[in-house]
Amino acid sequence: MGTLIGAVASDFLPEILTASLGISLYAMFIGLLMPNLTNNYKLGGLVVLTALCNTLLSQVIDSSWALIISTLLCAFIGVFFVDLDEETEGPANE
C-alpha cells in the first residue's frame, strides 16, 4: 500500500523534490549498513564485492538487472561466509 501511495504521490511532487527523495534512499541505506560494518570485516568485504559485481554487470547488461543479479548473487555468497552477531546466537535461540 505504501508503494502505491508513493508512486501516486511522486506524480504530484516537483521534480527537484522527487530527485532529493531518491538521494535520501541511498543515505538511508548507508545509515542502516554502517552500524553493522563496524567490526564485521566479512560483511564489509561482501559489500565491496557486491559493488564490484554490480559495476561489472552494469557494463554488460541493463543497470536495473545488474543491481538485482549482483544483490542476489552476493547475498547467496554472504549466507556461507558472513557470521551472525553474538547477540543472535545466545542460549535463547539454541
C-alpha distances in whole Angstrom, upper triangle without the diagonal:
4,5,5,6,9,10,11,12,14,16,17,18,22,23,24,21,19,22,22,18,19,22,20,18,22,23,20,21,25,24,23,25,29,29,29,32,34,37,35,37,36,32,33,35,32,30,33,33,30,30,33,32,29,32,34,32,31,34,34,31,28,26,23,24,27,24,22,26,27,24,25,28,29,27,29,32,31,30,34,35,33,34,32,33,35,33,31,34,36,38,35,33,36
4,5,5,6,9,10,10,12,15,16,16,19,20,21,18,16,18,19,15,16,19,17,15,18,20,17,18,22,21,20,23,26,26,27,29,32,34,33,34,33,30,31,33,30,28,31,31,28,28,31,30,27,30,33,30,29,33,33,30,27,25,21,23,25,22,21,25,26,23,24,27,28,25,28,31,29,29,33,34,32,33,31,31,34,32,30,33,35,37,34,33,36
4,5,5,6,9,10,10,13,15,15,18,18,20,17,14,17,17,14,14,17,16,14,17,19,17,17,21,21,20,22,25,27,27,29,32,34,32,34,33,29,30,31,28,26,29,29,26,26,29,28,25,27,30,27,26,29,30,26,23,21,18,20,22,19,18,22,23,21,22,25,26,24,26,29,28,28,32,33,31,32,31,31,35,33,31,34,36,38,36,34,37
4,5,5,6,8,10,11,13,15,18,18,21,18,15,18,19,16,16,20,19,17,20,22,20,21,25,25,24,26,29,30,31,33,35,38,36,37,36,33,33,35,32,30,32,33,29,29,32,31,28,30,32,30,28,31,32,28,25,23,20,22,25,22,21,25,26,24,25,28,29,27,29,32,31,32,35,36,34,36,34,35,38,36,34,38,39,42,39,37,40
4,6,5,6,8,10,11,12,16,17,19,16,14,17,18,14,16,19,18,17,20,21,19,21,24,24,23,26,29,30,31,33,35,38,37,38,37,34,34,36,33,31,33,34,30,30,34,33,29,31,34,32,30,33,34,30,27,25,22,25,27,24,24,27,28,26,27,31,31,29,32,34,33,34,37,38,36,37,35,36,39,36,35,38,40,42,39,38,41
4,5,5,6,9,10,10,14,14,16,13,10,13,14,11,12,15,14,13,17,18,16,18,21,21,21,24,26,28,28,30,33,35,34,36,35,31,31,33,31,28,30,31,28,27,30,30,26,28,31,29,27,30,31,28,24,22,20,22,24,21,21,25,26,24,25,29,29,27,30,32,31,32,36,36,34,35,34,34,37,35,34,37,39,42,39,37,41
4,6,5,7,10,10,13,13,16,14,11,14,15,12,12,16,16,15,18,20,19,20,23,24,23,25,28,30,30,32,35,37,36,37,36,32,33,34,31,29,31,31,28,27,30,29,26,27,30,28,26,29,29,26,22,21,18,21,23,21,20,24,25,23,25,28,29,27,30,33,32,33,36,37,35,37,35,36,39,38,36,39,42,44,41,39,42
4,5,6,7,9,13,14,16,14,12,15,17,14,15,19,19,18,21,23,22,23,26,26,26,29,31,33,34,35,38,41,39,40,40,36,36,38,35,32,34,35,31,31,34,33,29,31,34,31,29,32,33,29,26,24,21,24,27,24,24,28,29,27,28,32,33,31,34,36,36,36,40,40,39,40,39,39,42,41,39,42,44,47,44,42,45
4,5,5,6,10,12,14,11,10,13,14,12,14,17,16,16,20,21,20,22,25,25,25,28,30,31,33,34,37,40,38,40,39,35,35,37,35,32,34,35,32,31,34,33,30,31,34,32,30,33,34,30,27,25,23,26,28,25,25,29,30,28,30,33,33,32,35,37,36,37,40,41,38,40,38,39,42,40,39,42,44,46,44,42,45
4,5,5,8,9,11,9,6,10,12,10,11,14,14,14,17,19,18,20,23,23,24,26,28,30,31,33,35,38,37,38,38,34,33,35,33,30,32,33,29,28,31,31,27,28,31,29,26,29,30,27,24,22,20,23,25,23,23,27,28,26,28,31,31,30,33,35,34,36,39,39,37,39,38,38,41,40,39,42,44,47,44,42,46
4,6,8,9,12,11,9,12,14,13,14,17,18,18,21,22,22,24,26,27,28,30,32,34,35,36,39,42,41,41,41,37,37,38,36,33,35,35,32,31,33,33,29,30,33,31,28,31,32,28,25,23,21,24,27,25,25,29,30,28,30,33,34,33,36,38,37,39,42,42,40,42,41,42,45,43,42,45,48,50,48,46,49
4,7,9,12,10,9,13,14,13,15,18,18,19,22,23,23,25,28,28,29,31,33,35,36,37,40,43,42,43,43,39,39,40,38,35,37,38,34,33,36,36,32,33,36,34,31,34,35,32,28,27,25,28,30,28,28,32,33,31,33,36,37,36,39,41,40,41,44,45,42,44,43,43,46,44,43,47,49,51,49,47,50
4,6,8,6,6,10,11,10,12,15,15,16,19,20,20,23,25,25,26,29,30,32,34,35,37,40,40,40,40,37,36,38,36,33,34,36,32,31,34,34,30,31,34,33,30,32,34,31,27,25,24,27,29,26,27,31,31,30,32,35,35,34,37,39,38,40,43,43,41,42,41,41,44,42,42,45,47,50,47,46,49
4,6,5,6,9,10,11,13,15,16,17,20,20,21,23,25,26,27,29,31,33,35,35,37,41,40,41,41,38,36,38,37,33,34,36,33,31,34,34,30,30,34,32,29,32,33,31,27,25,24,28,29,27,28,32,32,31,33,36,36,36,39,40,39,41,44,44,42,44,43,42,46,44,44,47,49,52,50,48,52
4,5,5,6,9,10,11,13,14,16,18,19,20,22,24,25,26,28,29,32,33,34,36,39,39,39,39,36,34,36,34,31,32,33,30,28,30,31,27,27,30,29,26,28,30,28,24,22,21,25,26,24,26,29,29,28,31,34,33,33,37,38,37,39,42,42,40,42,41,41,45,43,43,46,48,51,49,48,51
4,5,5,6,9,10,11,12,15,16,17,18,21,22,23,25,26,27,30,32,32,34,37,37,37,38,34,33,34,33,30,30,32,29,27,30,31,27,27,30,29,26,28,31,29,25,23,22,26,27,24,27,30,29,28,31,34,33,33,37,38,37,39,42,41,39,41,40,40,43,42,42,45,47,50,49,47,50
4,5,5,6,9,10,10,13,15,15,16,19,20,21,22,25,26,28,30,30,32,36,35,36,36,33,32,34,32,29,30,32,29,27,30,31,27,27,31,30,27,30,32,29,26,23,22,26,27,24,26,29,29,28,30,33,32,32,35,37,35,37,40,40,37,39,38,38,41,40,39,43,45,48,46,44,48
4,5,5,6,9,10,11,13,15,15,17,19,20,21,23,25,27,29,29,32,35,34,35,35,31,30,32,30,27,28,30,27,25,28,28,24,25,28,27,24,27,29,26,23,20,19,23,23,21,23,26,26,25,27,30,30,29,33,34,33,35,38,37,35,37,36,36,40,38,38,41,43,46,44,43,46
4,5,5,6,9,10,12,13,15,16,18,19,21,22,23,26,28,28,30,33,32,33,33,29,28,30,28,25,26,27,24,22,25,26,22,22,25,25,22,24,26,24,21,18,18,21,22,19,21,25,24,23,26,29,28,28,31,33,32,34,37,36,34,36,36,36,39,38,37,41,43,46,45,43,46
4,5,5,6,9,10,11,12,15,16,16,19,20,21,24,26,26,28,31,31,31,32,28,27,29,28,24,25,27,25,22,25,26,23,23,27,26,24,26,29,27,23,20,20,23,23,21,23,26,25,24,27,29,28,28,32,33,31,33,36,35,33,35,34,34,37,36,36,39,41,45,43,41,44
4,5,5,7,9,10,10,13,14,15,17,19,20,22,24,25,27,30,30,30,31,27,26,28,27,23,25,27,24,22,25,26,22,23,27,26,23,26,28,26,23,20,18,22,22,19,21,24,24,22,25,28,27,26,30,31,29,31,34,34,31,33,32,32,35,34,33,37,39,42,40,38,42
4,5,5,7,9,10,11,13,15,16,17,19,22,23,23,26,29,28,28,28,25,24,26,24,21,22,24,20,19,22,22,19,20,23,22,20,23,24,22,19,16,15,18,19,16,18,21,20,19,22,24,24,23,27,28,27,29,32,31,29,31,31,31,34,33,33,36,38,41,40,38,41
4,5,5,7,9,10,11,13,15,16,17,20,21,21,23,27,26,26,27,23,22,24,23,19,20,22,20,17,21,22,18,19,22,22,20,23,25,23,20,17,16,20,19,17,19,22,21,19,23,25,23,23,27,28,26,29,32,30,28,30,30,30,33,32,32,35,37,41,39,38,41
4,5,5,6,9,10,10,12,14,15,18,19,20,22,25,25,26,26,23,22,24,23,19,21,23,20,19,22,23,20,21,25,24,22,25,28,26,23,20,19,22,21,18,20,23,22,20,23,25,24,23,27,28,26,28,31,30,27,29,28,28,31,30,30,33,35,38,37,35,38
4,5,5,6,9,10,11,12,14,17,18,19,21,24,23,24,24,20,20,22,20,17,19,21,18,16,20,21,18,19,23,22,20,23,25,23,21,17,16,19,18,15,16,20,19,16,19,22,21,20,23,25,23,25,28,27,25,26,26,26,29,28,27,31,33,36,34,33,36
4,5,5,6,9,10,11,12,15,16,16,19,22,21,21,22,18,17,19,18,14,16,18,15,13,17,18,15,16,20,20,18,21,23,22,20,16,15,18,17,14,16,19,17,15,18,20,19,19,22,23,21,24,26,25,23,25,24,24,28,27,27,30,32,36,35,33,36
4,5,5,6,9,10,11,13,15,15,17,21,20,21,22,19,17,20,19,15,17,20,17,16,19,21,18,19,23,23,22,25,27,26,23,20,19,22,21,17,19,22,20,18,21,23,21,21,24,25,23,25,28,26,23,25,24,24,27,26,26,30,32,35,34,32,35
4,5,5,6,9,10,12,14,15,17,20,20,21,21,18,17,20,19,15,18,20,18,17,21,22,19,21,24,24,23,26,28,26,24,21,19,22,21,17,19,21,20,17,20,22,20,19,23,24,21,23,26,25,22,23,22,22,25,24,24,27,29,32,31,29,32
4,5,5,6,9,11,12,12,15,18,17,18,18,15,14,17,15,12,14,17,14,14,17,18,16,18,21,21,20,23,25,24,22,18,17,19,18,14,16,18,16,14,17,19,17,16,19,20,18,20,23,22,19,21,20,20,23,22,22,25,27,31,30,28,31
4,5,5,6,9,10,10,12,16,15,16,17,13,12,15,14,11,13,16,14,13,17,18,17,18,21,22,21,24,26,25,24,20,19,21,20,16,18,20,18,15,19,20,17,17,21,21,18,21,23,21,18,20,20,19,22,22,22,25,27,31,30,28,31
4,6,6,7,10,11,12,16,16,17,18,15,14,17,17,14,16,19,17,17,20,22,20,22,25,25,25,28,30,29,27,23,22,24,23,19,21,23,21,18,21,23,20,19,23,23,20,22,25,23,20,21,19,18,21,20,21,24,26,30,29,27,30
4,6,7,8,10,12,15,14,16,17,13,13,16,15,13,16,18,16,16,20,21,20,22,25,25,24,28,29,28,26,23,22,23,22,18,19,21,19,16,19,20,18,16,20,20,17,19,22,20,17,18,16,15,19,18,18,21,23,26,25,24,27
4,6,6,7,9,12,11,13,13,10,9,13,12,9,12,15,13,14,17,18,17,19,22,22,22,26,27,26,25,22,21,22,20,17,18,20,17,14,17,18,15,14,18,18,14,17,19,17,14,15,15,14,18,17,17,20,23,26,26,24,26
4,5,5,7,10,10,12,13,10,9,13,13,11,13,16,15,15,18,20,20,21,24,25,25,27,30,29,28,24,24,25,23,20,21,23,20,17,20,21,18,17,21,20,17,19,21,19,15,16,16,15,18,17,18,21,23,27,27,25,28
4,6,6,9,10,12,14,11,11,15,15,13,16,19,18,18,21,23,23,24,27,28,28,31,33,32,31,28,27,28,26,23,24,25,22,20,22,23,20,18,22,21,17,19,21,19,15,15,14,12,15,14,16,18,20,24,24,22,25
4,6,7,7,10,11,8,9,12,12,11,14,16,16,17,20,21,21,23,25,26,27,30,31,30,30,26,26,26,24,21,22,23,20,17,19,20,17,15,18,18,14,15,17,15,12,12,11,9,12,12,13,16,18,22,22,20,23
4,6,5,7,9,6,6,10,10,9,11,14,14,15,17,19,20,21,23,25,25,28,30,29,29,26,25,26,24,21,22,22,19,17,19,20,16,15,18,17,14,16,17,15,11,12,12,11,14,15,16,18,21,24,25,23,25
4,6,8,11,10,9,12,14,13,14,17,18,18,21,22,23,24,27,28,29,31,33,33,33,29,29,30,27,24,26,26,23,21,23,23,20,19,22,20,17,19,20,17,14,14,14,12,14,15,17,19,20,24,25,24,26
4,6,9,9,9,12,13,14,15,17,19,20,21,23,24,26,27,29,30,32,34,34,34,31,31,31,29,26,27,27,24,22,24,23,20,19,21,19,16,18,18,15,12,11,12,10,12,14,15,17,19,22,23,22,24
4,6,5,7,9,10,11,13,14,16,17,19,20,21,23,25,26,27,30,31,31,31,28,28,28,26,23,24,24,21,19,20,20,16,15,17,16,12,14,14,11,8,8,9,9,11,13,14,15,18,22,23,21,22
4,5,5,6,9,10,11,12,14,15,16,18,20,21,22,24,26,28,29,30,30,27,27,27,24,22,23,23,19,18,20,19,15,15,17,15,12,15,14,11,9,10,12,12,15,17,18,18,21,25,26,24,25
4,5,5,6,9,10,10,12,14,15,16,18,20,21,22,24,26,27,28,28,26,26,25,22,20,21,20,17,16,17,16,12,12,14,11,9,11,11,7,6,8,11,12,15,17,17,17,21,24,25,23,24
4,5,5,6,9,10,10,12,14,15,16,18,20,21,22,25,26,26,26,23,23,23,20,18,19,18,15,13,15,14,11,10,13,11,8,10,11,9,6,8,10,11,14,16,16,17,20,24,24,22,23
4,5,5,6,9,10,11,12,14,15,17,19,20,21,23,25,25,26,22,23,23,20,18,19,19,15,14,16,16,12,13,15,13,11,14,15,11,9,12,13,14,17,19,19,20,23,27,28,25,27
4,5,5,6,9,10,10,12,14,15,16,18,20,22,23,24,24,22,22,22,19,17,19,18,14,14,16,14,10,12,14,11,10,13,13,10,9,12,15,16,19,21,21,22,25,29,29,27,28
4,5,5,6,9,10,10,12,14,15,16,18,20,21,21,22,19,20,19,16,14,15,14,11,10,12,11,7,8,10,8,7,10,11,9,8,12,14,16,19,21,20,21,24,28,28,25,27
4,5,5,6,9,10,11,12,14,15,16,19,20,20,21,17,18,18,15,13,14,14,11,10,12,12,8,10,13,11,9,13,14,12,11,14,15,17,20,22,21,23,26,29,29,27,28
4,5,5,6,9,10,11,12,14,15,17,19,20,20,17,18,18,15,13,16,15,11,11,14,13,10,12,15,13,12,16,16,14,13,17,18,20,23,25,24,26,29,32,33,30,32
4,5,5,6,8,10,11,12,14,16,17,18,19,16,17,17,13,12,14,13,9,10,12,10,7,10,12,10,10,14,14,12,13,16,19,21,24,26,25,26,29,33,33,30,31
4,5,5,6,9,10,10,12,14,16,16,16,13,14,13,10,9,10,10,6,6,9,8,6,8,11,10,10,13,15,14,13,17,19,21,24,25,24,26,29,33,32,29,31
4,5,5,6,9,10,10,13,15,15,15,12,13,14,10,9,12,11,8,9,12,12,10,12,15,14,14,17,18,17,16,20,21,23,27,28,27,29,32,35,35,32,34
4,5,5,6,9,10,11,13,14,15,13,15,15,11,11,13,12,9,11,14,12,10,14,16,14,15,18,19,17,18,21,23,25,29,30,29,31,34,37,38,35,36
4,5,5,6,8,10,11,12,13,11,13,12,8,9,11,9,6,9,11,9,8,12,13,12,13,17,18,17,17,21,23,25,29,30,29,30,34,37,37,34,35
4,5,5,6,9,10,10,10,8,10,9,6,6,9,8,5,8,11,10,10,13,15,14,15,18,20,19,19,23,24,26,30,31,30,31,35,38,38,35,36
4,6,5,7,9,10,11,9,11,12,8,9,12,11,9,12,14,14,13,16,18,17,18,22,23,22,22,25,27,29,33,34,33,34,38,41,41,38,39
4,5,5,7,9,11,10,13,12,8,10,13,11,9,13,15,13,13,17,18,17,19,22,22,22,23,26,28,30,34,35,34,35,39,42,42,39,40
4,5,5,6,8,8,10,8,5,8,10,8,8,11,13,12,13,16,17,17,18,21,22,22,23,27,28,31,34,35,34,35,39,42,42,38,40
4,5,5,6,5,8,8,5,8,11,10,10,13,15,14,15,18,19,19,21,24,25,25,25,29,30,32,36,37,35,37,41,44,43,40,42
4,6,8,8,12,11,9,12,14,13,13,16,18,17,18,21,22,22,23,26,27,27,28,31,33,35,39,40,38,40,44,47,46,43,45
4,7,9,12,10,8,12,14,12,12,16,17,16,18,21,21,21,23,26,27,27,28,32,34,36,40,41,39,40,44,47,47,43,44
4,6,8,7,6,10,11,10,11,14,15,15,17,19,20,21,23,25,27,27,28,31,33,35,39,40,38,39,43,46,45,42,43
4,6,5,6,9,10,11,12,14,16,16,18,20,21,22,24,26,28,28,28,32,33,35,39,39,37,39,43,46,45,42,43
4,5,5,6,9,10,10,12,14,15,16,18,20,21,22,24,26,26,26,29,30,32,36,36,35,37,40,43,42,39,41
4,5,5,6,9,10,11,13,14,16,17,19,20,21,23,25,26,25,29,29,31,35,35,33,35,39,41,40,37,39
4,5,5,6,8,10,11,12,14,15,16,18,20,21,24,24,24,28,28,31,35,35,33,35,38,41,40,36,38
4,6,5,6,8,10,10,12,14,15,16,18,20,22,22,22,26,27,29,33,34,32,34,37,40,39,36,37
4,6,5,6,9,10,11,12,14,15,16,18,21,21,20,24,24,26,30,31,29,31,34,37,36,33,35
4,6,5,6,9,10,11,12,14,15,17,19,20,20,23,24,26,30,30,28,30,33,36,35,31,33
4,5,5,6,8,10,11,12,14,16,18,18,19,22,23,26,30,30,28,30,33,36,35,32,33
4,6,5,6,8,10,10,12,14,16,16,16,20,21,24,28,28,27,28,32,35,34,31,32
4,6,5,6,9,10,10,12,15,15,15,18,19,21,25,25,23,25,29,32,31,28,29
4,6,5,6,9,10,11,13,15,15,18,19,21,25,26,23,25,28,31,30,26,28
4,5,5,6,9,10,12,13,14,17,19,22,25,26,24,25,29,31,31,28,29
4,5,5,6,9,10,10,11,14,16,19,22,24,22,23,27,29,29,26,27
4,5,5,6,9,10,10,13,14,17,20,21,19,20,24,26,26,23,24
4,5,5,7,9,10,13,15,18,21,22,20,20,24,27,26,23,23
4,5,6,7,8,12,14,17,20,22,20,20,24,27,27,24,24
4,5,5,5,9,11,14,17,19,17,17,21,24,24,21,22
4,6,6,8,10,13,16,18,15,15,19,22,22,18,19
4,6,8,11,14,17,19,17,16,20,22,23,19,19
4,6,10,13,15,18,16,16,20,22,23,20,20
4,7,10,12,15,13,14,17,20,21,18,19
4,7,9,11,10,10,14,17,18,15,16
4,6,8,7,7,11,14,15,12,13
4,5,6,7,9,13,14,12,14
4,5,5,7,10,12,11,12
4,6,6,10,10,10,12
4,6,9,9,7,10
4,7,8,6,7
4,5,6,7
4,5,5
4,6
4
